[in-house]
């Protein structure tokens, strides 16, 4: 288990992300994933993240 989205994304142990959150939280989570990806996290294979 991870303490944050950042820890999850930076771990290198994740093969995929499946977001099962209410609509009102999804955008914040996608923004956090984008932020940590720009900070150097490697997105899971097959992920589609806009630059």
CHARMM-style PDB file with segment names, atoms N, HN, CA, C and O in Angstrom:
ATOM      1  N   UNK     1       0.834  -1.160   0.000  1.00  0.00      PROA
ATOM      2  CA  UNK     1       0.000   0.000   0.000  1.00  0.00      PROA
ATOM      3  C   UNK     1       0.892   1.241   0.000  1.00  0.00      PROA
ATOM      4  O   UNK     1       1.996   1.217   0.545  1.00  0.00      PROA
ATOM      5  N   UNK     2       0.413   2.319  -0.610  1.00  0.00      PROA
ATOM      6  HN  UNK     2      -0.483   2.338  -1.052  1.00  0.00      PROA
ATOM      7  CA  UNK     2       1.187   3.554  -0.718  1.00  0.00      PROA
ATOM      8  C   UNK     2       0.497   4.672   0.055  1.00  0.00      PROA
ATOM      9  O   UNK     2      -0.727   4.694   0.179  1.00  0.00      PROA
ATOM     10  N   UNK     3       1.293   5.594   0.569  1.00  0.00      PROA
ATOM     11  HN  UNK     3       2.288   5.576   0.469  1.00  0.00      PROA
ATOM     12  CA  UNK     3       0.755   6.709   1.347  1.00  0.00      PROA
ATOM     13  C   UNK     3       0.207   7.836   0.487  1.00  0.00      PROA
ATOM     14  O   UNK     3      -0.577   8.655   0.965  1.00  0.00      PROA
ATOM     15  N   UNK     4       0.616   7.886  -0.795  1.00  0.00      PROA
ATOM     16  HN  UNK     4       1.253   7.220  -1.183  1.00  0.00      PROA
ATOM     17  CA  UNK     4       0.182   8.978  -1.661  1.00  0.00      PROA
ATOM     18  C   UNK     4       0.251   8.548  -3.122  1.00  0.00      PROA
ATOM     19  O   UNK     4       0.856   7.529  -3.456  1.00  0.00      PROA
ATOM     20  N   UNK     5      -0.367   9.328  -3.971  1.00  0.00      PROA
ATOM     21  HN  UNK     5      -0.859  10.155  -3.700  1.00  0.00      PROA
ATOM     22  CA  UNK     5      -0.274   9.080  -5.415  1.00  0.00      PROA
ATOM     23  C   UNK     5       1.170   9.255  -5.858  1.00  0.00      PROA
ATOM     24  O   UNK     5       1.648   8.515  -6.718  1.00  0.00      PROA
ATOM     25  N   UNK     6       1.864  10.220  -5.282  1.00  0.00      PROA
ATOM     26  HN  UNK     6       1.476  10.820  -4.583  1.00  0.00      PROA
ATOM     27  CA  UNK     6       3.267  10.437  -5.637  1.00  0.00      PROA
ATOM     28  C   UNK     6       4.107   9.208  -5.304  1.00  0.00      PROA
ATOM     29  O   UNK     6       4.911   8.771  -6.128  1.00  0.00      PROA
ATOM     30  N   UNK     7       3.935   8.650  -4.121  1.00  0.00      PROA
ATOM     31  HN  UNK     7       3.282   9.005  -3.452  1.00  0.00      PROA
ATOM     32  CA  UNK     7       4.682   7.449  -3.739  1.00  0.00      PROA
ATOM     33  C   UNK     7       4.361   6.284  -4.665  1.00  0.00      PROA
ATOM     34  O   UNK     7       5.250   5.518  -5.036  1.00  0.00      PROA
ATOM     35  N   UNK     8       3.124   6.152  -5.030  1.00  0.00      PROA
ATOM     36  HN  UNK     8       2.401   6.774  -4.729  1.00  0.00      PROA
ATOM     37  CA  UNK     8       2.703   5.095  -5.944  1.00  0.00      PROA
ATOM     38  C   UNK     8       3.367   5.262  -7.304  1.00  0.00      PROA
ATOM     39  O   UNK     8       3.910   4.305  -7.856  1.00  0.00      PROA
ATOM     40  N   UNK     9       3.323   6.484  -7.847  1.00  0.00      PROA
ATOM     41  HN  UNK     9       2.882   7.261  -7.399  1.00  0.00      PROA
ATOM     42  CA  UNK     9       3.867   6.732  -9.178  1.00  0.00      PROA
ATOM     43  C   UNK     9       5.389   6.630  -9.219  1.00  0.00      PROA
ATOM     44  O   UNK     9       5.952   6.192 -10.223  1.00  0.00      PROA
ATOM     45  N   UNK    10       6.058   7.029  -8.143  1.00  0.00      PROA
ATOM     46  HN  UNK    10       5.600   7.385  -7.328  1.00  0.00      PROA
ATOM     47  CA  UNK    10       7.516   7.021  -8.115  1.00  0.00      PROA
ATOM     48  C   UNK    10       8.094   5.650  -7.757  1.00  0.00      PROA
ATOM     49  O   UNK    10       9.302   5.445  -7.879  1.00  0.00      PROA
ATOM     50  N   UNK    11       7.264   4.722  -7.325  1.00  0.00      PROA
ATOM     51  HN  UNK    11       6.283   4.888  -7.226  1.00  0.00      PROA
ATOM     52  CA  UNK    11       7.753   3.432  -6.836  1.00  0.00      PROA
ATOM     53  C   UNK    11       8.345   2.549  -7.928  1.00  0.00      PROA
ATOM     54  O   UNK    11       9.254   1.763  -7.659  1.00  0.00      PROA
ATOM     55  N   UNK    12       7.848   2.665  -9.141  1.00  0.00      PROA
ATOM     56  HN  UNK    12       7.109   3.303  -9.359  1.00  0.00      PROA
ATOM     57  CA  UNK    12       8.302   1.773 -10.201  1.00  0.00      PROA
ATOM     58  C   UNK    12       7.705   0.369 -10.078  1.00  0.00      PROA
ATOM     59  O   UNK    12       8.054  -0.521 -10.854  1.00  0.00      PROA
ATOM     60  N   UNK    13       6.822   0.169  -9.124  1.00  0.00      PROA
ATOM     61  HN  UNK    13       6.539   0.892  -8.493  1.00  0.00      PROA
ATOM     62  CA  UNK    13       6.215  -1.136  -8.878  1.00  0.00      PROA
ATOM     63  C   UNK    13       4.814  -1.265  -9.474  1.00  0.00      PROA
ATOM     64  O   UNK    13       4.178  -2.310  -9.337  1.00  0.00      PROA
ATOM     65  N   UNK    14       4.336  -0.230 -10.122  1.00  0.00      PROA
ATOM     66  HN  UNK    14       4.852   0.619 -10.233  1.00  0.00      PROA
ATOM     67  CA  UNK    14       2.960  -0.213 -10.605  1.00  0.00      PROA
ATOM     68  C   UNK    14       2.947  -0.427 -12.115  1.00  0.00      PROA
ATOM     69  O   UNK    14       3.668   0.240 -12.858  1.00  0.00      PROA
ATOM     70  N   UNK    15       2.117  -1.366 -12.550  1.00  0.00      PROA
ATOM     71  HN  UNK    15       1.532  -1.908 -11.946  1.00  0.00      PROA
ATOM     72  CA  UNK    15       1.991  -1.651 -13.977  1.00  0.00      PROA
ATOM     73  C   UNK    15       0.837  -0.895 -14.619  1.00  0.00      PROA
ATOM     74  O   UNK    15       0.847  -0.676 -15.831  1.00  0.00      PROA
ATOM     75  N   UNK    16      -0.141  -0.499 -13.846  1.00  0.00      PROA
ATOM     76  HN  UNK    16      -0.149  -0.677 -12.862  1.00  0.00      PROA
ATOM     77  CA  UNK    16      -1.310   0.190 -14.393  1.00  0.00      PROA
ATOM     78  C   UNK    16      -2.014   0.960 -13.286  1.00  0.00      PROA
ATOM     79  O   UNK    16      -1.901   0.634 -12.105  1.00  0.00      PROA
ATOM     80  N   UNK    17      -2.732   1.978 -13.695  1.00  0.00      PROA
ATOM     81  HN  UNK    17      -2.824   2.243 -14.655  1.00  0.00      PROA
ATOM     82  CA  UNK    17      -3.573   2.735 -12.775  1.00  0.00      PROA
ATOM     83  C   UNK    17      -5.009   2.650 -13.276  1.00  0.00      PROA
ATOM     84  O   UNK    17      -5.288   2.904 -14.448  1.00  0.00      PROA
ATOM     85  N   UNK    18      -5.893   2.299 -12.393  1.00  0.00      PROA
ATOM     86  HN  UNK    18      -5.667   2.093 -11.441  1.00  0.00      PROA
ATOM     87  CA  UNK    18      -7.306   2.267 -12.724  1.00  0.00      PROA
ATOM     88  C   UNK    18      -7.986   3.169 -11.714  1.00  0.00      PROA
ATOM     89  O   UNK    18      -8.063   2.844 -10.529  1.00  0.00      PROA
ATOM     90  N   UNK    19      -8.475   4.297 -12.183  1.00  0.00      PROA
ATOM     91  HN  UNK    19      -8.412   4.561 -13.145  1.00  0.00      PROA
ATOM     92  CA  UNK    19      -9.055   5.289 -11.288  1.00  0.00      PROA
ATOM     93  C   UNK    19     -10.520   4.968 -11.040  1.00  0.00      PROA
ATOM     94  O   UNK    19     -11.352   5.062 -11.942  1.00  0.00      PROA
ATOM     95  N   UNK    20     -10.815   4.596  -9.830  1.00  0.00      PROA
ATOM     96  HN  UNK    20     -10.139   4.519  -9.097  1.00  0.00      PROA
ATOM     97  CA  UNK    20     -12.188   4.304  -9.426  1.00  0.00      PROA
ATOM     98  C   UNK    20     -12.579   5.276  -8.326  1.00  0.00      PROA
ATOM     99  O   UNK    20     -12.763   4.904  -7.167  1.00  0.00      PROA
ATOM    100  N   UNK    21     -12.699   6.514  -8.724  1.00  0.00      PROA
ATOM    101  HN  UNK    21     -12.550   6.816  -9.665  1.00  0.00      PROA
ATOM    102  CA  UNK    21     -13.033   7.566  -7.767  1.00  0.00      PROA
ATOM    103  C   UNK    21     -14.279   8.296  -8.254  1.00  0.00      PROA
ATOM    104  O   UNK    21     -14.607   8.243  -9.439  1.00  0.00      PROA
ATOM    105  N   UNK    22     -14.965   8.969  -7.358  1.00  0.00      PROA
ATOM    106  HN  UNK    22     -14.698   9.012  -6.396  1.00  0.00      PROA
ATOM    107  CA  UNK    22     -16.115   9.772  -7.790  1.00  0.00      PROA
ATOM    108  C   UNK    22     -15.675  10.848  -8.784  1.00  0.00      PROA
ATOM    109  O   UNK    22     -14.532  11.305  -8.759  1.00  0.00      PROA
ATOM    110  N   UNK    23     -16.590  11.237  -9.647  1.00  0.00      PROA
ATOM    111  HN  UNK    23     -17.518  10.865  -9.667  1.00  0.00      PROA
ATOM    112  CA  UNK    23     -16.272  12.229 -10.672  1.00  0.00      PROA
ATOM    113  C   UNK    23     -15.698  13.513 -10.095  1.00  0.00      PROA
ATOM    114  O   UNK    23     -14.838  14.137 -10.716  1.00  0.00      PROA
ATOM    115  N   UNK    24     -16.156  13.916  -8.923  1.00  0.00      PROA
ATOM    116  HN  UNK    24     -16.855  13.409  -8.419  1.00  0.00      PROA
ATOM    117  CA  UNK    24     -15.696  15.188  -8.374  1.00  0.00      PROA
ATOM    118  C   UNK    24     -14.270  15.136  -7.841  1.00  0.00      PROA
ATOM    119  O   UNK    24     -13.726  16.180  -7.480  1.00  0.00      PROA
ATOM    120  N   UNK    25     -13.641  13.958  -7.778  1.00  0.00      PROA
ATOM    121  HN  UNK    25     -14.083  13.110  -8.072  1.00  0.00      PROA
ATOM    122  CA  UNK    25     -12.249  13.857  -7.337  1.00  0.00      PROA
ATOM    123  C   UNK    25     -11.302  13.430  -8.464  1.00  0.00      PROA
ATOM    124  O   UNK    25     -10.084  13.528  -8.314  1.00  0.00      PROA
ATOM    125  N   UNK    26     -11.834  12.970  -9.559  1.00  0.00      PROA
ATOM    126  HN  UNK    26     -12.824  12.890  -9.680  1.00  0.00      PROA
ATOM    127  CA  UNK    26     -11.008  12.412 -10.633  1.00  0.00      PROA
ATOM    128  C   UNK    26     -10.030  13.439 -11.226  1.00  0.00      PROA
ATOM    129  O   UNK    26      -8.870  13.111 -11.473  1.00  0.00      PROA
ATOM    130  N   UNK    27     -10.482  14.653 -11.452  1.00  0.00      PROA
ATOM    131  HN  UNK    27     -11.425  14.919 -11.252  1.00  0.00      PROA
ATOM    132  CA  UNK    27      -9.613  15.663 -12.041  1.00  0.00      PROA
ATOM    133  C   UNK    27      -8.422  15.976 -11.133  1.00  0.00      PROA
ATOM    134  O   UNK    27      -7.301  16.123 -11.619  1.00  0.00      PROA
ATOM    135  N   UNK    28      -8.649  16.080  -9.833  1.00  0.00      PROA
ATOM    136  HN  UNK    28      -9.560  15.961  -9.438  1.00  0.00      PROA
ATOM    137  CA  UNK    28      -7.543  16.338  -8.898  1.00  0.00      PROA
ATOM    138  C   UNK    28      -6.520  15.202  -8.931  1.00  0.00      PROA
ATOM    139  O   UNK    28      -5.315  15.446  -8.879  1.00  0.00      PROA
ATOM    140  N   UNK    29      -6.999  13.973  -9.015  1.00  0.00      PROA
ATOM    141  HN  UNK    29      -7.978  13.775  -9.057  1.00  0.00      PROA
ATOM    142  CA  UNK    29      -6.084  12.828  -9.074  1.00  0.00      PROA
ATOM    143  C   UNK    29      -5.299  12.838 -10.375  1.00  0.00      PROA
ATOM    144  O   UNK    29      -4.096  12.578 -10.367  1.00  0.00      PROA
ATOM    145  N   UNK    30      -5.951  13.132 -11.493  1.00  0.00      PROA
ATOM    146  HN  UNK    30      -6.929  13.343 -11.500  1.00  0.00      PROA
ATOM    147  CA  UNK    30      -5.243  13.200 -12.772  1.00  0.00      PROA
ATOM    148  C   UNK    30      -4.203  14.319 -12.768  1.00  0.00      PROA
ATOM    149  O   UNK    30      -3.119  14.166 -13.332  1.00  0.00      PROA
ATOM    150  N   UNK    31      -4.530  15.434 -12.138  1.00  0.00      PROA
ATOM    151  HN  UNK    31      -5.411  15.558 -11.679  1.00  0.00      PROA
ATOM    152  CA  UNK    31      -3.550  16.531 -12.033  1.00  0.00      PROA
ATOM    153  C   UNK    31      -2.335  16.103 -11.212  1.00  0.00      PROA
ATOM    154  O   UNK    31      -1.202  16.441 -11.557  1.00  0.00      PROA
ATOM    155  N   UNK    32      -2.565  15.366 -10.130  1.00  0.00      PROA
ATOM    156  HN  UNK    32      -3.485  15.092  -9.850  1.00  0.00      PROA
ATOM    157  CA  UNK    32      -1.456  14.893  -9.301  1.00  0.00      PROA
ATOM    158  C   UNK    32      -0.599  13.890 -10.070  1.00  0.00      PROA
ATOM    159  O   UNK    32       0.628  13.937  -9.981  1.00  0.00      PROA
ATOM    160  N   UNK    33      -1.217  12.993 -10.814  1.00  0.00      PROA
ATOM    161  HN  UNK    33      -2.214  12.954 -10.886  1.00  0.00      PROA
ATOM    162  CA  UNK    33      -0.459  12.042 -11.639  1.00  0.00      PROA
ATOM    163  C   UNK    33       0.361  12.799 -12.674  1.00  0.00      PROA
ATOM    164  O   UNK    33       1.525  12.468 -12.903  1.00  0.00      PROA
ATOM    165  N   UNK    34      -0.218  13.790 -13.290  1.00  0.00      PROA
ATOM    166  HN  UNK    34      -1.163  14.059 -13.104  1.00  0.00      PROA
ATOM    167  CA  UNK    34       0.512  14.600 -14.278  1.00  0.00      PROA
ATOM    168  C   UNK    34       1.691  15.311 -13.622  1.00  0.00      PROA
ATOM    169  O   UNK    34       2.788  15.351 -14.181  1.00  0.00      PROA
ATOM    170  N   UNK    35       1.461  15.877 -12.428  1.00  0.00      PROA
ATOM    171  HN  UNK    35       0.571  15.845 -11.974  1.00  0.00      PROA
ATOM    172  CA  UNK    35       2.535  16.604 -11.720  1.00  0.00      PROA
ATOM    173  C   UNK    35       3.707  15.683 -11.401  1.00  0.00      PROA
ATOM    174  O   UNK    35       4.858  16.048 -11.642  1.00  0.00      PROA
ATOM    175  N   UNK    36       3.435  14.504 -10.868  1.00  0.00      PROA
ATOM    176  HN  UNK    36       2.500  14.208 -10.672  1.00  0.00      PROA
ATOM    177  CA  UNK    36       4.542  13.623 -10.498  1.00  0.00      PROA
ATOM    178  C   UNK    36       5.218  13.020 -11.732  1.00  0.00      PROA
ATOM    179  O   UNK    36       6.406  12.698 -11.695  1.00  0.00      PROA
ATOM    180  N   UNK    37       4.473  12.869 -12.809  1.00  0.00      PROA
ATOM    181  HN  UNK    37       3.508  13.131 -12.840  1.00  0.00      PROA
ATOM    182  CA  UNK    37       5.084  12.396 -14.056  1.00  0.00      PROA
ATOM    183  C   UNK    37       6.054  13.447 -14.579  1.00  0.00      PROA
ATOM    184  O   UNK    37       7.159  13.112 -15.005  1.00  0.00      PROA
ATOM    185  N   UNK    38       5.656  14.703 -14.549  1.00  0.00      PROA
ATOM    186  HN  UNK    38       4.758  14.975 -14.203  1.00  0.00      PROA
ATOM    187  CA  UNK    38       6.555  15.781 -14.984  1.00  0.00      PROA
ATOM    188  C   UNK    38       7.759  15.904 -14.058  1.00  0.00      PROA
ATOM    189  O   UNK    38       8.818  16.371 -14.477  1.00  0.00      PROA
ATOM    190  N   UNK    39       7.605  15.486 -12.797  1.00  0.00      PROA
ATOM    191  HN  UNK    39       6.744  15.107 -12.456  1.00  0.00      PROA
ATOM    192  CA  UNK    39       8.694  15.553 -11.820  1.00  0.00      PROA
ATOM    193  C   UNK    39       9.654  14.375 -11.954  1.00  0.00      PROA
ATOM    194  O   UNK    39      10.669  14.318 -11.260  1.00  0.00      PROA
ATOM    195  N   UNK    40       9.339  13.438 -12.840  1.00  0.00      PROA
ATOM    196  HN  UNK    40       8.515  13.484 -13.404  1.00  0.00      PROA
ATOM    197  CA  UNK    40      10.278  12.356 -13.071  1.00  0.00      PROA
ATOM    198  C   UNK    40       9.753  10.957 -12.867  1.00  0.00      PROA
ATOM    199  O   UNK    40      10.465   9.988 -13.129  1.00  0.00      PROA
ATOM    200  N   UNK    41       8.511  10.826 -12.401  1.00  0.00      PROA
ATOM    201  HN  UNK    41       7.933  11.614 -12.188  1.00  0.00      PROA
ATOM    202  CA  UNK    41       7.951   9.480 -12.262  1.00  0.00      PROA
ATOM    203  C   UNK    41       7.718   8.891 -13.639  1.00  0.00      PROA
ATOM    204  O   UNK    41       7.367   9.605 -14.578  1.00  0.00      PROA
ATOM    205  N   UNK    42       7.912   7.597 -13.757  1.00  0.00      PROA
ATOM    206  HN  UNK    42       8.197   7.016 -12.994  1.00  0.00      PROA
ATOM    207  CA  UNK    42       7.641   6.921 -15.018  1.00  0.00      PROA
ATOM    208  C   UNK    42       6.215   6.409 -14.987  1.00  0.00      PROA
ATOM    209  O   UNK    42       5.855   5.643 -14.093  1.00  0.00      PROA
ATOM    210  N   UNK    43       5.392   6.817 -15.951  1.00  0.00      PROA
ATOM    211  HN  UNK    43       5.684   7.439 -16.677  1.00  0.00      PROA
ATOM    212  CA  UNK    43       4.020   6.329 -15.950  1.00  0.00      PROA
ATOM    213  C   UNK    43       3.998   4.835 -16.293  1.00  0.00      PROA
ATOM    214  O   UNK    43       4.904   4.339 -16.963  1.00  0.00      PROA
ATOM    215  N   UNK    44       2.978   4.129 -15.841  1.00  0.00      PROA
ATOM    216  HN  UNK    44       2.242   4.532 -15.297  1.00  0.00      PROA
ATOM    217  CA  UNK    44       2.877   2.713 -16.164  1.00  0.00      PROA
ATOM    218  C   UNK    44       2.843   2.486 -17.668  1.00  0.00      PROA
ATOM    219  O   UNK    44       2.379   3.361 -18.398  1.00  0.00      PROA
ATOM    220  N   UNK    45       3.316   1.345 -18.157  1.00  0.00      PROA
ATOM    221  HN  UNK    45       3.693   0.634 -17.563  1.00  0.00      PROA
ATOM    222  CA  UNK    45       3.271   1.046 -19.583  1.00  0.00      PROA
ATOM    223  C   UNK    45       1.833   1.140 -20.092  1.00  0.00      PROA
ATOM    224  O   UNK    45       0.893   0.687 -19.438  1.00  0.00      PROA
ATOM    225  N   UNK    46       1.687   1.732 -21.260  1.00  0.00      PROA
ATOM    226  HN  UNK    46       2.450   2.101 -21.791  1.00  0.00      PROA
ATOM    227  CA  UNK    46       0.361   1.857 -21.847  1.00  0.00      PROA
ATOM    228  C   UNK    46      -0.411   3.081 -21.400  1.00  0.00      PROA
ATOM    229  O   UNK    46      -1.513   3.328 -21.891  1.00  0.00      PROA
ATOM    230  N   UNK    47       0.146   3.855 -20.476  1.00  0.00      PROA
ATOM    231  HN  UNK    47       1.041   3.655 -20.078  1.00  0.00      PROA
ATOM    232  CA  UNK    47      -0.539   5.058 -20.019  1.00  0.00      PROA
ATOM    233  C   UNK    47      -0.508   6.124 -21.110  1.00  0.00      PROA
ATOM    234  O   UNK    47       0.447   6.224 -21.881  1.00  0.00      PROA
ATOM    235  N   UNK    48      -1.547   6.894 -21.153  1.00  0.00      PROA
ATOM    236  HN  UNK    48      -2.322   6.813 -20.526  1.00  0.00      PROA
ATOM    237  CA  UNK    48      -1.597   8.001 -22.089  1.00  0.00      PROA
ATOM    238  C   UNK    48      -1.730   9.273 -21.273  1.00  0.00      PROA
ATOM    239  O   UNK    48      -2.790   9.565 -20.719  1.00  0.00      PROA
ATOM    240  N   UNK    49      -0.640  10.026 -21.206  1.00  0.00      PROA
ATOM    241  HN  UNK    49       0.221   9.789 -21.657  1.00  0.00      PROA
ATOM    242  CA  UNK    49      -0.637  11.291 -20.482  1.00  0.00      PROA
ATOM    243  C   UNK    49      -0.196  12.388 -21.433  1.00  0.00      PROA
ATOM    244  O   UNK    49       0.864  12.292 -22.052  1.00  0.00      PROA
ATOM    245  N   UNK    50      -0.994  13.413 -21.546  1.00  0.00      PROA
ATOM    246  HN  UNK    50      -1.854  13.490 -21.042  1.00  0.00      PROA
ATOM    247  CA  UNK    50      -0.635  14.529 -22.418  1.00  0.00      PROA
ATOM    248  C   UNK    50       0.535  15.293 -21.828  1.00  0.00      PROA
ATOM    249  O   UNK    50       0.619  15.429 -20.608  1.00  0.00      PROA
ATOM    250  N   UNK    51       1.438  15.794 -22.654  1.00  0.00      PROA
ATOM    251  HN  UNK    51       1.370  15.683 -23.646  1.00  0.00      PROA
ATOM    252  CA  UNK    51       2.580  16.559 -22.141  1.00  0.00      PROA
ATOM    253  C   UNK    51       2.165  17.891 -21.554  1.00  0.00      PROA
ATOM    254  OT1 UNK    51       3.013  18.649 -21.082  1.00  0.00      PROA
TER     255      UNK     51
END
